[in-house]
Amino acid sequence: MTSAEDTPPQTICPECQGDNLYAHGGINARGGYGPDLLPGTSGVFSSAKMQTIVCRDCGLIRFYATRETLARITPDNGWRKTR
Ligand SMILES: [Zn+2]
């Protein structure tokens, strides 16, 4: 199945300008024993999902919340806009 969430947001590394990027979807934002990276965005039965992009040239790692998770970034869940 292909969706927008499977498409990496960028194909060029912003750190080294290389194009040796690898994406992995379906990363849980809330681990069993780790911090909840996106509080308030997990559902009752499923954790919020992120996509990870890693550059195999310089090692830069970036995380992107999926669209479903972004929809839960609201003031009701404790999120405030920074400007
Ligand atoms: Zn890089």
PDB file of the backbone (N, CA, C, O) and the ligand in Angstrom, with CONECT records:
HET     ZN  A 101       1
ATOM      1  N   MET A   1       0.847  -1.191   0.000  1.00  0.00           N
ATOM      2  CA  MET A   1       0.000   0.000   0.000  1.00  0.00           C
ATOM      3  C   MET A   1       0.881   1.239   0.000  1.00  0.00           C
ATOM      4  O   MET A   1       1.837   1.332   0.771  1.00  0.00           O
ATOM      5  N   THR A   2       0.563   2.167  -0.848  1.00  0.00           N
ATOM      6  CA  THR A   2       1.334   3.404  -0.923  1.00  0.00           C
ATOM      7  C   THR A   2       0.463   4.577  -0.505  1.00  0.00           C
ATOM      8  O   THR A   2      -0.669   4.716  -0.968  1.00  0.00           O
ATOM      9  N   SER A   3       0.994   5.417   0.367  1.00  0.00           N
ATOM     10  CA  SER A   3       0.285   6.615   0.779  1.00  0.00           C
ATOM     11  C   SER A   3       1.286   7.743   0.919  1.00  0.00           C
ATOM     12  O   SER A   3       2.491   7.541   0.766  1.00  0.00           O
ATOM     13  N   ALA A   4       0.781   8.931   1.210  1.00  0.00           N
ATOM     14  CA  ALA A   4       1.667  10.081   1.355  1.00  0.00           C
ATOM     15  C   ALA A   4       2.644   9.871   2.507  1.00  0.00           C
ATOM     16  O   ALA A   4       3.745  10.420   2.509  1.00  0.00           O
ATOM     17  N   GLU A   5       2.230   9.074   3.481  1.00  0.00           N
ATOM     18  CA  GLU A   5       3.085   8.861   4.637  1.00  0.00           C
ATOM     19  C   GLU A   5       4.318   8.035   4.287  1.00  0.00           C
ATOM     20  O   GLU A   5       5.305   8.048   5.022  1.00  0.00           O
ATOM     21  N   ASP A   6       4.267   7.322   3.176  1.00  0.00           N
ATOM     22  CA  ASP A   6       5.405   6.506   2.780  1.00  0.00           C
ATOM     23  C   ASP A   6       6.441   7.300   1.998  1.00  0.00           C
ATOM     24  O   ASP A   6       7.546   6.820   1.744  1.00  0.00           O
ATOM     25  N   THR A   7       6.075   8.510   1.622  1.00  0.00           N
ATOM     26  CA  THR A   7       6.978   9.314   0.810  1.00  0.00           C
ATOM     27  C   THR A   7       7.855  10.187   1.697  1.00  0.00           C
ATOM     28  O   THR A   7       7.334  10.990   2.471  1.00  0.00           O
ATOM     29  N   PRO A   8       9.170  10.050   1.602  1.00  0.00           N
ATOM     30  CA  PRO A   8      10.043  10.900   2.414  1.00  0.00           C
ATOM     31  C   PRO A   8       9.818  12.365   2.086  1.00  0.00           C
ATOM     32  O   PRO A   8       9.699  12.727   0.915  1.00  0.00           O
ATOM     33  N   PRO A   9       9.758  13.225   3.124  1.00  0.00           N
ATOM     34  CA  PRO A   9       9.538  14.656   2.903  1.00  0.00           C
ATOM     35  C   PRO A   9      10.660  15.290   2.093  1.00  0.00           C
ATOM     36  O   PRO A   9      10.424  16.244   1.353  1.00  0.00           O
ATOM     37  N   GLN A  10      11.873  14.774   2.223  1.00  0.00           N
ATOM     38  CA  GLN A  10      13.001  15.342   1.499  1.00  0.00           C
ATOM     39  C   GLN A  10      13.862  14.212   0.963  1.00  0.00           C
ATOM     40  O   GLN A  10      13.885  13.117   1.523  1.00  0.00           O
ATOM     41  N   THR A  11      14.563  14.482  -0.115  1.00  0.00           N
ATOM     42  CA  THR A  11      15.453  13.470  -0.663  1.00  0.00           C
ATOM     43  C   THR A  11      16.906  13.912  -0.633  1.00  0.00           C
ATOM     44  O   THR A  11      17.801  13.156  -1.011  1.00  0.00           O
ATOM     45  N   ILE A  12      17.138  15.153  -0.176  1.00  0.00           N
ATOM     46  CA  ILE A  12      18.494  15.667  -0.043  1.00  0.00           C
ATOM     47  C   ILE A  12      18.753  15.969   1.433  1.00  0.00           C
ATOM     48  O   ILE A  12      17.910  16.570   2.098  1.00  0.00           O
ATOM     49  N   CYS A  13      19.903  15.561   1.942  1.00  0.00           N
ATOM     50  CA  CYS A  13      20.238  15.806   3.341  1.00  0.00           C
ATOM     51  C   CYS A  13      20.547  17.284   3.562  1.00  0.00           C
ATOM     52  O   CYS A  13      21.393  17.843   2.863  1.00  0.00           O
ATOM     53  N   PRO A  14      19.870  17.937   4.534  1.00  0.00           N
ATOM     54  CA  PRO A  14      20.111  19.358   4.798  1.00  0.00           C
ATOM     55  C   PRO A  14      21.467  19.607   5.465  1.00  0.00           C
ATOM     56  O   PRO A  14      21.934  20.745   5.506  1.00  0.00           O
ATOM     57  N   GLU A  15      22.095  18.562   5.981  1.00  0.00           N
ATOM     58  CA  GLU A  15      23.375  18.714   6.673  1.00  0.00           C
ATOM     59  C   GLU A  15      24.550  18.634   5.698  1.00  0.00           C
ATOM     60  O   GLU A  15      25.408  19.516   5.682  1.00  0.00           O
ATOM     61  N   CYS A  16      24.587  17.579   4.891  1.00  0.00           N
ATOM     62  CA  CYS A  16      25.746  17.361   4.015  1.00  0.00           C
ATOM     63  C   CYS A  16      25.392  17.460   2.536  1.00  0.00           C
ATOM     64  O   CYS A  16      26.256  17.300   1.674  1.00  0.00           O
ATOM     65  N   GLN A  17      24.118  17.725   2.244  1.00  0.00           N
ATOM     66  CA  GLN A  17      23.631  17.869   0.869  1.00  0.00           C
ATOM     67  C   GLN A  17      23.721  16.561   0.083  1.00  0.00           C
ATOM     68  O   GLN A  17      23.572  16.560  -1.139  1.00  0.00           O
ATOM     69  N   GLY A  18      23.962  15.465   0.770  1.00  0.00           N
ATOM     70  CA  GLY A  18      24.023  14.177   0.084  1.00  0.00           C
ATOM     71  C   GLY A  18      22.623  13.647  -0.203  1.00  0.00           C
ATOM     72  O   GLY A  18      21.635  14.165   0.316  1.00  0.00           O
ATOM     73  N   ASP A  19      22.547  12.620  -1.026  1.00  0.00           N
ATOM     74  CA  ASP A  19      21.236  12.045  -1.347  1.00  0.00           C
ATOM     75  C   ASP A  19      21.150  10.583  -0.917  1.00  0.00           C
ATOM     76  O   ASP A  19      20.353   9.813  -1.452  1.00  0.00           O
ATOM     77  N   ASN A  20      21.972  10.216   0.046  1.00  0.00           N
ATOM     78  CA  ASN A  20      22.004   8.832   0.512  1.00  0.00           C
ATOM     79  C   ASN A  20      21.077   8.662   1.719  1.00  0.00           C
ATOM     80  O   ASN A  20      21.493   8.212   2.786  1.00  0.00           O
ATOM     81  N   LEU A  21      19.811   9.036   1.518  1.00  0.00           N
ATOM     82  CA  LEU A  21      18.844   9.022   2.620  1.00  0.00           C
ATOM     83  C   LEU A  21      18.006   7.748   2.608  1.00  0.00           C
ATOM     84  O   LEU A  21      17.655   7.219   1.554  1.00  0.00           O
ATOM     85  N   TYR A  22      17.699   7.273   3.810  1.00  0.00           N
ATOM     86  CA  TYR A  22      16.867   6.082   3.953  1.00  0.00           C
ATOM     87  C   TYR A  22      15.716   6.387   4.890  1.00  0.00           C
ATOM     88  O   TYR A  22      15.896   7.022   5.929  1.00  0.00           O
ATOM     89  N   ALA A  23      14.528   5.927   4.511  1.00  0.00           N
ATOM     90  CA  ALA A  23      13.325   6.212   5.296  1.00  0.00           C
ATOM     91  C   ALA A  23      12.769   4.923   5.890  1.00  0.00           C
ATOM     92  O   ALA A  23      12.854   3.850   5.292  1.00  0.00           O
ATOM     93  N   HIS A  24      12.200   5.059   7.079  1.00  0.00           N
ATOM     94  CA  HIS A  24      11.514   3.938   7.719  1.00  0.00           C
ATOM     95  C   HIS A  24      10.246   4.471   8.373  1.00  0.00           C
ATOM     96  O   HIS A  24      10.316   5.373   9.207  1.00  0.00           O
ATOM     97  N   GLY A  25       9.114   3.936   8.015  1.00  0.00           N
ATOM     98  CA  GLY A  25       7.858   4.409   8.578  1.00  0.00           C
ATOM     99  C   GLY A  25       7.411   3.545   9.731  1.00  0.00           C
ATOM    100  O   GLY A  25       8.022   2.521  10.037  1.00  0.00           O
ATOM    101  N   GLY A  26       6.350   3.964  10.360  1.00  0.00           N
ATOM    102  CA  GLY A  26       5.746   3.148  11.407  1.00  0.00           C
ATOM    103  C   GLY A  26       6.543   3.080  12.691  1.00  0.00           C
ATOM    104  O   GLY A  26       6.437   2.104  13.433  1.00  0.00           O
ATOM    105  N   ILE A  27       7.349   4.110  12.969  1.00  0.00           N
ATOM    106  CA  ILE A  27       8.086   4.149  14.228  1.00  0.00           C
ATOM    107  C   ILE A  27       7.146   4.642  15.325  1.00  0.00           C
ATOM    108  O   ILE A  27       6.488   5.671  15.164  1.00  0.00           O
ATOM    109  N   ASN A  28       7.080   3.929  16.418  1.00  0.00           N
ATOM    110  CA  ASN A  28       6.225   4.354  17.522  1.00  0.00           C
ATOM    111  C   ASN A  28       6.848   5.535  18.262  1.00  0.00           C
ATOM    112  O   ASN A  28       8.017   5.494  18.644  1.00  0.00           O
ATOM    113  N   ALA A  29       6.051   6.590  18.460  1.00  0.00           N
ATOM    114  CA  ALA A  29       6.552   7.770  19.170  1.00  0.00           C
ATOM    115  C   ALA A  29       6.609   7.522  20.675  1.00  0.00           C
ATOM    116  O   ALA A  29       7.278   8.252  21.406  1.00  0.00           O
ATOM    117  N   ARG A  30       5.916   6.507  21.124  1.00  0.00           N
ATOM    118  CA  ARG A  30       5.880   6.216  22.558  1.00  0.00           C
ATOM    119  C   ARG A  30       6.330   4.783  22.799  1.00  0.00           C
ATOM    120  O   ARG A  30       5.592   3.835  22.528  1.00  0.00           O
ATOM    121  N   GLY A  31       7.539   4.634  23.309  1.00  0.00           N
ATOM    122  CA  GLY A  31       8.045   3.306  23.615  1.00  0.00           C
ATOM    123  C   GLY A  31       7.529   2.835  24.962  1.00  0.00           C
ATOM    124  O   GLY A  31       6.990   3.630  25.731  1.00  0.00           O
ATOM    125  N   GLY A  32       7.684   1.566  25.253  1.00  0.00           N
ATOM    126  CA  GLY A  32       7.187   1.018  26.499  1.00  0.00           C
ATOM    127  C   GLY A  32       7.827   1.647  27.722  1.00  0.00           C
ATOM    128  O   GLY A  32       7.165   1.847  28.741  1.00  0.00           O
ATOM    129  N   TYR A  33       9.132   1.966  27.625  1.00  0.00           N
ATOM    130  CA  TYR A  33       9.837   2.479  28.792  1.00  0.00           C
ATOM    131  C   TYR A  33      10.478   3.837  28.521  1.00  0.00           C
ATOM    132  O   TYR A  33      11.044   4.441  29.432  1.00  0.00           O
ATOM    133  N   GLY A  34      10.400   4.318  27.302  1.00  0.00           N
ATOM    134  CA  GLY A  34      11.013   5.587  26.964  1.00  0.00           C
ATOM    135  C   GLY A  34      10.026   6.726  27.112  1.00  0.00           C
ATOM    136  O   GLY A  34       8.876   6.527  27.502  1.00  0.00           O
ATOM    137  N   PRO A  35      10.496   7.927  26.791  1.00  0.00           N
ATOM    138  CA  PRO A  35       9.609   9.089  26.867  1.00  0.00           C
ATOM    139  C   PRO A  35       8.567   9.072  25.745  1.00  0.00           C
ATOM    140  O   PRO A  35       8.770   8.468  24.692  1.00  0.00           O
ATOM    141  N   ASP A  36       7.459   9.746  26.000  1.00  0.00           N
ATOM    142  CA  ASP A  36       6.435   9.933  24.975  1.00  0.00           C
ATOM    143  C   ASP A  36       6.825  11.176  24.190  1.00  0.00           C
ATOM    144  O   ASP A  36       6.682  12.295  24.685  1.00  0.00           O
ATOM    145  N   LEU A  37       7.316  10.988  22.972  1.00  0.00           N
ATOM    146  CA  LEU A  37       7.842  12.111  22.195  1.00  0.00           C
ATOM    147  C   LEU A  37       6.743  13.027  21.671  1.00  0.00           C
ATOM    148  O   LEU A  37       6.991  14.200  21.389  1.00  0.00           O
ATOM    149  N   LEU A  38       5.533  12.497  21.540  1.00  0.00           N
ATOM    150  CA  LEU A  38       4.413  13.294  21.023  1.00  0.00           C
ATOM    151  C   LEU A  38       3.211  13.092  21.935  1.00  0.00           C
ATOM    152  O   LEU A  38       2.238  12.444  21.553  1.00  0.00           O
ATOM    153  N   PRO A  39       3.281  13.653  23.152  1.00  0.00           N
ATOM    154  CA  PRO A  39       2.207  13.421  24.129  1.00  0.00           C
ATOM    155  C   PRO A  39       0.839  13.862  23.624  1.00  0.00           C
ATOM    156  O   PRO A  39       0.708  14.890  22.959  1.00  0.00           O
ATOM    157  N   GLY A  40      -0.154  13.086  23.943  1.00  0.00           N
ATOM    158  CA  GLY A  40      -1.522  13.425  23.582  1.00  0.00           C
ATOM    159  C   GLY A  40      -1.927  12.972  22.191  1.00  0.00           C
ATOM    160  O   GLY A  40      -3.092  13.094  21.814  1.00  0.00           O
ATOM    161  N   THR A  41      -0.973  12.448  21.422  1.00  0.00           N
ATOM    162  CA  THR A  41      -1.303  12.115  20.036  1.00  0.00           C
ATOM    163  C   THR A  41      -1.515  10.618  19.820  1.00  0.00           C
ATOM    164  O   THR A  41      -1.902  10.192  18.732  1.00  0.00           O
ATOM    165  N   SER A  42      -1.266   9.840  20.837  1.00  0.00           N
ATOM    166  CA  SER A  42      -1.492   8.410  20.692  1.00  0.00           C
ATOM    167  C   SER A  42      -2.958   8.085  20.909  1.00  0.00           C
ATOM    168  O   SER A  42      -3.618   8.695  21.750  1.00  0.00           O
ATOM    169  N   GLY A  43      -3.464   7.131  20.157  1.00  0.00           N
ATOM    170  CA  GLY A  43      -4.830   6.696  20.344  1.00  0.00           C
ATOM    171  C   GLY A  43      -4.909   5.737  21.518  1.00  0.00           C
ATOM    172  O   GLY A  43      -3.903   5.416  22.151  1.00  0.00           O
ATOM    173  N   VAL A  44      -6.122   5.288  21.793  1.00  0.00           N
ATOM    174  CA  VAL A  44      -6.307   4.381  22.926  1.00  0.00           C
ATOM    175  C   VAL A  44      -5.617   3.047  22.668  1.00  0.00           C
ATOM    176  O   VAL A  44      -5.047   2.440  23.575  1.00  0.00           O
ATOM    177  N   PHE A  45      -5.678   2.601  21.408  1.00  0.00           N
ATOM    178  CA  PHE A  45      -5.146   1.275  21.100  1.00  0.00           C
ATOM    179  C   PHE A  45      -3.849   1.300  20.295  1.00  0.00           C
ATOM    180  O   PHE A  45      -3.227   0.260  20.082  1.00  0.00           O
ATOM    181  N   SER A  46      -3.439   2.506  19.843  1.00  0.00           N
ATOM    182  CA  SER A  46      -2.226   2.542  19.026  1.00  0.00           C
ATOM    183  C   SER A  46      -1.397   3.775  19.360  1.00  0.00           C
ATOM    184  O   SER A  46      -1.942   4.836  19.665  1.00  0.00           O
ATOM    185  N   SER A  47      -0.091   3.629  19.301  1.00  0.00           N
ATOM    186  CA  SER A  47       0.804   4.743  19.553  1.00  0.00           C
ATOM    187  C   SER A  47       0.880   5.645  18.338  1.00  0.00           C
ATOM    188  O   SER A  47       0.627   5.223  17.210  1.00  0.00           O
ATOM    189  N   ALA A  48       1.238   6.910  18.595  1.00  0.00           N
ATOM    190  CA  ALA A  48       1.474   7.831  17.495  1.00  0.00           C
ATOM    191  C   ALA A  48       2.627   7.285  16.653  1.00  0.00           C
ATOM    192  O   ALA A  48       3.578   6.698  17.169  1.00  0.00           O
ATOM    193  N   LYS A  49       2.512   7.495  15.348  1.00  0.00           N
ATOM    194  CA  LYS A  49       3.535   6.963  14.448  1.00  0.00           C
ATOM    195  C   LYS A  49       4.394   8.087  13.861  1.00  0.00           C
ATOM    196  O   LYS A  49       3.922   9.194  13.601  1.00  0.00           O
ATOM    197  N   MET A  50       5.663   7.758  13.664  1.00  0.00           N
ATOM    198  CA  MET A  50       6.587   8.691  13.034  1.00  0.00           C
ATOM    199  C   MET A  50       7.306   7.985  11.898  1.00  0.00           C
ATOM    200  O   MET A  50       7.398   6.758  11.845  1.00  0.00           O
ATOM    201  N   GLN A  51       7.805   8.801  11.006  1.00  0.00           N
ATOM    202  CA  GLN A  51       8.682   8.286   9.965  1.00  0.00           C
ATOM    203  C   GLN A  51      10.091   8.786  10.269  1.00  0.00           C
ATOM    204  O   GLN A  51      10.281   9.963  10.576  1.00  0.00           O
ATOM    205  N   THR A  52      11.061   7.911  10.185  1.00  0.00           N
ATOM    206  CA  THR A  52      12.445   8.286  10.426  1.00  0.00           C
ATOM    207  C   THR A  52      13.198   8.364   9.103  1.00  0.00           C
ATOM    208  O   THR A  52      13.090   7.476   8.257  1.00  0.00           O
ATOM    209  N   ILE A  53      13.960   9.438   8.940  1.00  0.00           N
ATOM    210  CA  ILE A  53      14.841   9.578   7.778  1.00  0.00           C
ATOM    211  C   ILE A  53      16.273   9.636   8.304  1.00  0.00           C
ATOM    212  O   ILE A  53      16.590  10.481   9.141  1.00  0.00           O
ATOM    213  N   VAL A  54      17.122   8.763   7.831  1.00  0.00           N
ATOM    214  CA  VAL A  54      18.515   8.798   8.264  1.00  0.00           C
ATOM    215  C   VAL A  54      19.421   8.956   7.043  1.00  0.00           C
ATOM    216  O   VAL A  54      19.196   8.347   5.997  1.00  0.00           O
ATOM    217  N   CYS A  55      20.455   9.791   7.205  1.00  0.00           N
ATOM    218  CA  CYS A  55      21.422  10.004   6.127  1.00  0.00           C
ATOM    219  C   CYS A  55      22.579   9.040   6.324  1.00  0.00           C
ATOM    220  O   CYS A  55      23.229   9.044   7.369  1.00  0.00           O
ATOM    221  N   ARG A  56      22.833   8.221   5.326  1.00  0.00           N
ATOM    222  CA  ARG A  56      23.903   7.241   5.466  1.00  0.00           C
ATOM    223  C   ARG A  56      25.274   7.842   5.188  1.00  0.00           C
ATOM    224  O   ARG A  56      26.287   7.149   5.292  1.00  0.00           O
ATOM    225  N   ASP A  57      25.316   9.120   4.838  1.00  0.00           N
ATOM    226  CA  ASP A  57      26.606   9.769   4.635  1.00  0.00           C
ATOM    227  C   ASP A  57      27.103  10.424   5.926  1.00  0.00           C
ATOM    228  O   ASP A  57      28.242  10.202   6.336  1.00  0.00           O
ATOM    229  N   CYS A  58      26.246  11.235   6.569  1.00  0.00           N
ATOM    230  CA  CYS A  58      26.697  11.969   7.756  1.00  0.00           C
ATOM    231  C   CYS A  58      26.028  11.491   9.034  1.00  0.00           C
ATOM    232  O   CYS A  58      26.471  11.852  10.125  1.00  0.00           O
ATOM    233  N   GLY A  59      24.954  10.677   8.930  1.00  0.00           N
ATOM    234  CA  GLY A  59      24.343  10.124  10.122  1.00  0.00           C
ATOM    235  C   GLY A  59      23.224  10.953  10.717  1.00  0.00           C
ATOM    236  O   GLY A  59      22.670  10.584  11.753  1.00  0.00           O
ATOM    237  N   LEU A  60      22.880  12.061  10.089  1.00  0.00           N
ATOM    238  CA  LEU A  60      21.785  12.889  10.594  1.00  0.00           C
ATOM    239  C   LEU A  60      20.483  12.088  10.600  1.00  0.00           C
ATOM    240  O   LEU A  60      20.137  11.443   9.611  1.00  0.00           O
ATOM    241  N   ILE A  61      19.781  12.136  11.705  1.00  0.00           N
ATOM    242  CA  ILE A  61      18.495  11.443  11.824  1.00  0.00           C
ATOM    243  C   ILE A  61      17.396  12.477  12.018  1.00  0.00           C
ATOM    244  O   ILE A  61      17.529  13.378  12.847  1.00  0.00           O
ATOM    245  N   ARG A  62      16.316  12.354  11.262  1.00  0.00           N
ATOM    246  CA  ARG A  62      15.163  13.248  11.417  1.00  0.00           C
ATOM    247  C   ARG A  62      13.905  12.423  11.608  1.00  0.00           C
ATOM    248  O   ARG A  62      13.772  11.322  11.073  1.00  0.00           O
ATOM    249  N   PHE A  63      12.981  12.982  12.387  1.00  0.00           N
ATOM    250  CA  PHE A  63      11.707  12.312  12.615  1.00  0.00           C
ATOM    251  C   PHE A  63      10.578  13.164  12.061  1.00  0.00           C
ATOM    252  O   PHE A  63      10.592  14.388  12.190  1.00  0.00           O
ATOM    253  N   TYR A  64       9.614  12.521  11.451  1.00  0.00           N
ATOM    254  CA  TYR A  64       8.427  13.216  10.957  1.00  0.00           C
ATOM    255  C   TYR A  64       7.185  12.503  11.470  1.00  0.00           C
ATOM    256  O   TYR A  64       7.052  11.286  11.337  1.00  0.00           O
ATOM    257  N   ALA A  65       6.277  13.275  12.058  1.00  0.00           N
ATOM    258  CA  ALA A  65       5.007  12.695  12.481  1.00  0.00           C
ATOM    259  C   ALA A  65       4.158  12.401  11.249  1.00  0.00           C
ATOM    260  O   ALA A  65       4.197  13.137  10.263  1.00  0.00           O
ATOM    261  N   THR A  66       3.396  11.320  11.320  1.00  0.00           N
ATOM    262  CA  THR A  66       2.518  10.994  10.202  1.00  0.00           C
ATOM    263  C   THR A  66       1.309  11.940  10.213  1.00  0.00           C
ATOM    264  O   THR A  66       1.059  12.638  11.196  1.00  0.00           O
ATOM    265  N   ARG A  67       0.573  11.945   9.109  1.00  0.00           N
ATOM    266  CA  ARG A  67      -0.585  12.845   8.994  1.00  0.00           C
ATOM    267  C   ARG A  67      -1.617  12.573  10.084  1.00  0.00           C
ATOM    268  O   ARG A  67      -2.204  13.496  10.649  1.00  0.00           O
ATOM    269  N   GLU A  68      -1.821  11.315  10.362  1.00  0.00           N
ATOM    270  CA  GLU A  68      -2.797  10.951  11.398  1.00  0.00           C
ATOM    271  C   GLU A  68      -2.372  11.520  12.745  1.00  0.00           C
ATOM    272  O   GLU A  68      -3.203  11.977  13.530  1.00  0.00           O
ATOM    273  N   THR A  69      -1.065  11.485  13.001  1.00  0.00           N
ATOM    274  CA  THR A  69      -0.552  12.021  14.260  1.00  0.00           C
ATOM    275  C   THR A  69      -0.624  13.544  14.270  1.00  0.00           C
ATOM    276  O   THR A  69      -0.963  14.136  15.295  1.00  0.00           O
ATOM    277  N   LEU A  70      -0.315  14.182  13.155  1.00  0.00           N
ATOM    278  CA  LEU A  70      -0.357  15.641  13.079  1.00  0.00           C
ATOM    279  C   LEU A  70      -1.752  16.176  13.388  1.00  0.00           C
ATOM    280  O   LEU A  70      -1.904  17.258  13.954  1.00  0.00           O
ATOM    281  N   ALA A  71      -2.769  15.401  13.006  1.00  0.00           N
ATOM    282  CA  ALA A  71      -4.145  15.839  13.245  1.00  0.00           C
ATOM    283  C   ALA A  71      -4.445  15.940  14.733  1.00  0.00           C
ATOM    284  O   ALA A  71      -5.399  16.608  15.131  1.00  0.00           O
ATOM    285  N   ARG A  72      -3.638  15.281  15.553  1.00  0.00           N
ATOM    286  CA  ARG A  72      -3.876  15.299  17.011  1.00  0.00           C
ATOM    287  C   ARG A  72      -3.002  16.322  17.725  1.00  0.00           C
ATOM    288  O   ARG A  72      -3.029  16.402  18.953  1.00  0.00           O
ATOM    289  N   ILE A  73      -2.224  17.110  16.974  1.00  0.00           N
ATOM    290  CA  ILE A  73      -1.431  18.189  17.576  1.00  0.00           C
ATOM    291  C   ILE A  73      -2.360  19.389  17.742  1.00  0.00           C
ATOM    292  O   ILE A  73      -2.460  20.243  16.861  1.00  0.00           O
ATOM    293  N   THR A  74      -3.030  19.433  18.877  1.00  0.00           N
ATOM    294  CA  THR A  74      -4.011  20.481  19.129  1.00  0.00           C
ATOM    295  C   THR A  74      -3.827  21.042  20.542  1.00  0.00           C
ATOM    296  O   THR A  74      -3.232  20.381  21.393  1.00  0.00           O
ATOM    297  N   PRO A  75      -4.336  22.261  20.801  1.00  0.00           N
ATOM    298  CA  PRO A  75      -4.275  22.828  22.161  1.00  0.00           C
ATOM    299  C   PRO A  75      -4.948  21.920  23.194  1.00  0.00           C
ATOM    300  O   PRO A  75      -4.530  21.870  24.350  1.00  0.00           O
ATOM    301  N   ASP A  76      -5.993  21.204  22.766  1.00  0.00           N
ATOM    302  CA  ASP A  76      -6.682  20.305  23.681  1.00  0.00           C
ATOM    303  C   ASP A  76      -5.754  19.219  24.225  1.00  0.00           C
ATOM    304  O   ASP A  76      -5.943  18.713  25.331  1.00  0.00           O
ATOM    305  N   ASN A  77      -4.747  18.876  23.417  1.00  0.00           N
ATOM    306  CA  ASN A  77      -3.799  17.854  23.831  1.00  0.00           C
ATOM    307  C   ASN A  77      -2.529  18.453  24.442  1.00  0.00           C
ATOM    308  O   ASN A  77      -1.540  17.752  24.656  1.00  0.00           O
ATOM    309  N   GLY A  78      -2.574  19.763  24.720  1.00  0.00           N
ATOM    310  CA  GLY A  78      -1.450  20.394  25.405  1.00  0.00           C
ATOM    311  C   GLY A  78      -0.399  21.015  24.502  1.00  0.00           C
ATOM    312  O   GLY A  78       0.660  21.432  24.971  1.00  0.00           O
ATOM    313  N   TRP A  79      -0.689  21.080  23.198  1.00  0.00           N
ATOM    314  CA  TRP A  79       0.284  21.656  22.263  1.00  0.00           C
ATOM    315  C   TRP A  79      -0.019  23.135  22.036  1.00  0.00           C
ATOM    316  O   TRP A  79      -1.171  23.525  21.843  1.00  0.00           O
ATOM    317  N   ARG A  80       1.033  23.946  22.062  1.00  0.00           N
ATOM    318  CA  ARG A  80       0.839  25.364  21.788  1.00  0.00           C
ATOM    319  C   ARG A  80       1.780  25.780  20.657  1.00  0.00           C
ATOM    320  O   ARG A  80       2.903  25.290  20.538  1.00  0.00           O
ATOM    321  N   LYS A  81       1.287  26.689  19.845  1.00  0.00           N
ATOM    322  CA  LYS A  81       2.075  27.200  18.736  1.00  0.00           C
ATOM    323  C   LYS A  81       3.179  28.091  19.309  1.00  0.00           C
ATOM    324  O   LYS A  81       2.946  28.828  20.267  1.00  0.00           O
ATOM    325  N   THR A  82       4.368  28.028  18.730  1.00  0.00           N
ATOM    326  CA  THR A  82       5.498  28.756  19.313  1.00  0.00           C
ATOM    327  C   THR A  82       5.549  30.208  18.870  1.00  0.00           C
ATOM    328  O   THR A  82       6.291  31.005  19.446  1.00  0.00           O
ATOM    329  N   ARG A  83       4.777  30.561  17.863  1.00  0.00           N
ATOM    330  CA  ARG A  83       4.710  31.977  17.455  1.00  0.00           C
ATOM    331  C   ARG A  83       3.439  32.237  16.674  1.00  0.00           C
ATOM    332  O   ARG A  83       3.198  33.366  16.245  1.00  0.00           O
TER     333      ARG A  83
HETATM  334 ZN    ZN A 101      23.917  13.878   5.471  1.00  0.00          ZN2+
END
